[in-house]
């Protein structure tokens, strides 16, 4: 995030992707939600008002999908991120993951500015 902010390109950004994964190559430490919060706060502090897309991989997929809904960010799901549904079952199709995300969205309180 620091490199993006220091680059000078942030004011021209149309959307920022906050993609978090505990695995290679970054080996992030902390919880997915705390790291998403830190990234959002850094963007806010830098004056960024562009839309954000928050998503994660593997075990971080569903906590970050929920976090994206809570913050009013865009999100995405698909086999490239995780093959598991929120309950741990293996999805048969990408559409199963999308349906699960839509169902999750219904349980998350509306975003407040």
Order of alpha helices (4+ residues) and beta strands (2+ residues): alpha-beta-alpha-beta-alpha-alpha
